């Protein structure tokens, strides 16, 4: 598992930290704010197209090579885009970033799809391994952007971006050291991306997993915007970073708890229960009167989200058909990233009135979705 966490954290940090690095680089080269925003979107938007190249992961004789090539391509294109930005037309950098973003889902869901063959056959070993996977996501999603910001402050945004590109390439080598997984199905039996999406929709367990995953991703993406809005009431705008850091610490703490005590029970049921827990913790965030209690509330949301995410990984692993496991992981991961971006955008639009409105919408959406899924799961 140590090799897996090392490889996964490297390649995911390159994907997760790219937006921060590119936006900082764009500002440092004199690009206007709207161009910096579009360049950041050029990294994340192509994740929606990632599932359409994911079939190769399920048909390949050695899926490690598919992921390694994806990591190499992502790193090379990210580095090239960064080097071009100060000296060439910005459209060239945007094109490189767009293509690099296509490989992003391979570095998230694609890597996770390798986990069942590494963890061992028992449910306990699978669940504990999924806890380590949650930790990898937490480390890359929390520490990745923080390291980028720190390196950019000392050595400049270009150095920070090239560091991410190098991390992706080193991660590609680390992926090749992971245990080889034999193909789970004949290539002819592997469905197309759209048929895989239909399979997800037709499976009650996978449909609920996908639905709750994207709803929770939307909801927790509201928190950074909310933090920026309320931080001045606690003393200073910069305290928004403290609140967001509390959420990140919660994610890591949740994964640590899971390593010691893996989730037990049916994955489908766990996803619904834990989505409800996320809604409850979001409700605690709004009435907090000071920085300490607000940070604690953000931390609780992070813990709840880590537990929920582990349940969704278990559901994807246990309910996905063998012939399309990689595609199922990547479809769910790609749609999660897309809806997370939507959550941030909508929160930014709603925050102008009252700061609590985006959080209230997230609470209603998450709690309501969990309740609907629970009712839909009951036998008729």
N, C-alpha and C positions, 0 to 999 in steps of 0.2 A: 504493500500500500504506500510505502514511502516514495517509491519511484513514481507511482501513479499521481500522488498529490504534488510532487515536484513538477512533473511534466504538465499536469493539468493547470496548476497555478501559473506557470510561466506563459503558456499559450493564452490562457484566459486573461491574464494581466495585459498582454499585448492587445487583446480585443477590447477589454473593458476600459483601459486607460487611453485608448486612441483618441476618443472624442476630446477629452481634456487637453491632451497634448496638441492636437491639431488646432483647436480653438486658440490656445495660447500662442502657437506658432503664427497663426493667421494675424492675430493682433500685433505681434512683434514685427511682422513684415509690413505693417501699415494697411492691412485690409480693413474695410469697414465692417461694422458689427454684423450686418446682414449677410455679408459674404462668409464671415467666420461661422455664423450659424448654419449656413448652407453646407459648408465644408464638414462641419460636425455631423449634419444629417446625412451627408454622402457616405459616412462610415456606417451609420446604423440602418438607414432605410433599406439597403440591399439585403439585410438579414431576411427580409420577407421572401426573397428569391432563393435563398439558400437551400430550402427543401427541394428545389427542382434540380439540384446537382447532387442531392444526398443519396439517390438510389445507388450510386456507385459504391457507397459504404457497405451496403447490404449484398452487393454482387461480387465484390472484390475477394480474391483469394486471401488477401492479407489487408484487413482494414486499417492496420497501423500505417501502412504506406500512404493510404488515401488521406488520413489525418495529417501525417507528416508533410506531405506535399502541400496540403492546404495551409499549414502553418508557415512553411517556407514561402509560399506565394503571398500570404498575408504580410509577412515581415518584409519581403522584398518590395512589394508594392507600396507599403506604408513608408518605408525608408526612401524609396524613389520619389514619392509624392512630397515628402518633407524636404528633400534636397532640391527639388524643382521649384518649390513655392517662392523662395526669395529671388530667383533668377529668371523665371519663365512665366508665361501666361498662366493665371491661376486655374484656368479650365483644365489644363493638363494634370495638375495636382488633383482636382476634383474627380477626373476620370480614373486616375490611379486609386484614389480612395474608394470610389464606388466599386471597382472590381475587387479590391481587397476586402470590402465588406461582404461580398458574396461568400467568402470563405469563413466568415465569423461563426455561423451556426455549427460548422464542423469542429470549431475549437471549444464550443460549449456543449451542446447536446450530443455532438458526434463523439466527443471524448467520453461523456457519461455512458454512452451506449456500450462502451468496452468494459464497463465495470462488472457486469454480471459474470463474465468469464474469469475475472481476476479474483473476485471475492470468495468464491466457493459456493457449494450447492445449498447450504442450509439457509433458512430465512434469517436466522440470527446473524450469520456472517454477512449476508447481503445487506441487511439493515445497518449493521455497523459500518460497512464499506460506504454505504450511501451517506452516513454521517460524515465520513472523511471527505466525501465529494462536496457536501454542503460547506465544509470548512474551506475547501479549495475555492469555491465560488465566493465565500465571504472574504478570504484573503485577497483574491484578485480584484473583487469589486470594491473593497474598502482601502486596502493598502496600495493597490495599483495606482489609482488616481492621486493618492496622497504622495507617493514616491515621485510620480510625474511632476506634481506641483513643486516638490522640494528640489528635485534636480533642475527643473526649469528656473527656479529662483536663483540657484547658484551658478549653473553652467549655461542656461539659456534653453528656450523651448525646442530648438533644433536638436540639441543633445538629448533632451528628454524623449523626443520622438524617435530618434535613432536608437536609444536604449530599448524602447519597446520593440522596435523592429528586430534588434538583436535577441531579445527575450523570446520572440516567436521562433526564431531560427534555432536557438539553443533548445527550446521546447520541442521542436520537430525531431531533433536527435533523441531527446529523452523519450518521446513517444515510441520510437523504434525499439527501445530497450524493454518496453512493456511485453508481457507474455502474448504470444500469438494466439488469436482466436480463430478456430476453423469456421468457415462459412456455415451459417445456420440453415441455409436453404440453397437449392440450385438457382442459378441466375435466372433461369426461365420462370421460376416461381415467385420471384420478387416483384411486387406490384409497382406500378408507376406512382409518381408523387401524388397525383390527383386521386388515384384509387386508394392510396394510403390514407389520404385525408377523409375519403368516404368511409374507410374502415374505422377510423377514429370516431366519426360521427355515428356510425351504426352500432358501435359498442357502447353500452351505457356507462361502463366504468371509465373508458377512455374519454368519452364525451364529457363526463362530469369532471374528470381530471383536467382536460383542456380548458373547459369553461371556468373552473375555479382558479386555475393557474393564471389565466389572463386577467381575471377580475382582481385577484390579489396583487398581481404585478401593477395593474393600473392604480390600485389604491395606495400601495406603499410608495409609488412614484410621486404622490402628492406631497409627501413629507418634506423633501428639501425646499419646495416652494413655500410651504407653510412655515418652515423654520426661518426662512428669510423674512417672511412677513411679520412674525411675532418677536424675533430677536431684539428689535429696538425697545420693545416694552420691558425686556429684562435687563436693559442697560446699554447695549451696543449692538449694531448690526453684525459685527464680527462673531457674536455669540451663536449665530446660525451654524457655524462650523462645529461648535461644541454639541449642539443638538443632533446634527447629522452624524457626528462621531459616536454619539451615544447609541444611535440606531445601528451603526456598524459594529460596535462592541457587542451589542445584543445579538447580532447575527453570529458572531464568533462564539459568544457564550452559549448560545443555543446549540451550535454544532458540537461544542465541548461536552455539553450535557448528553447529547445523543451518542457520542462515542462511549460514554460510560454506561448509559442506559438506552439502548436502541429502541426505536418504536416497536410496539407489539400490536398485533391485531390486523384486521383486514384493511388493506391500503385504501380501498374505496371509501370506507367509513371514516378512516382517519383524516382523509383530505377534507371531508365535509365538516367534521368536528373542529379541525384546526383552522379552517377558513373562518368559522364562527369565532374562534379564539382571537384571530387577527382582527376581526371587526370589533370585538370587545376591547382589545388593547388600543385600537385607534380611538375608541370613544373615551378612553382615559386621558388621551393626549390633550383634548381641547380645554378642559377646565383647570389645567395646572396653573397655579398662581405665581410660581417663581422658577428661576433657572434650574435649580436642583431637582425639583419635582418634575419639571418638563423633561429634563434630560433622562430621568429615571423612566418616565413614560415612553420616551422614544426608545430606550433600551428594551423595555418590555415588548414593544412592537417588533424590534429586531429579533428577540428570542422567539416570539410566536411565529414570525415569518420563516425562521430557520427550521422550526419543527414542521411547519406546513410544507416547506420546500422538500424536506426529506420524505414526507409522505407522498408527494407527487412523483419524486424519483422512484419510490417503491412501486407506485401504481403504474408508471410507464414501463418499468422493468417486468412487472408481473402480468400485466394485461396485454402488452403489445404482442402481436403475432411474431413468431421467430423470423419469418421471411421479411419483415418490415420493421424490425426493432430499431435500427439506426434511423430510419426515416421518421418513425414516431417520435423519438427523442428530439430530432431536429425540428420537426413541425411544431411541437409544443414549445421548444426553446425559441424558435424564430418568432412565433406569434406572441410569446411572452415579452420579448424585447420590444416588439412593435407597439404593444398595448402599454407597456411601461412608458415609452416615449409619448404616447397619446395622453397618458395620465399627467405627465409633467406639463404638456402643452395646455390641456384643459384647465389644470390647476392655475396656471399662469393667467389664463383668461378670466377665471372666476374670482381670483384673489382680490380684484379691485374693489369689490363691495365690502365684504366682511371676510376676515382671514379664515374663519372657521367653516365657511361654506364648502370649499373643496373637500375638507376632511369629512364633513357631514355627508356629502354625496358618496364619498368612498365607503363610509360606514354602512350607509343604506344599501349600496351596491353589493358589498361583500357579504353582509349579514343576510340580505335578501336572497342572494344567489345560493348561499349555503343552505338556507331554508328550502328553497325551490328544489335543489338537488336532493335534499333529504326526503322531501315528499315524493319526488319522482322515483326515488329508489325503492319506495315501499311497493310490495306486490299488490297488483290490482285485484 
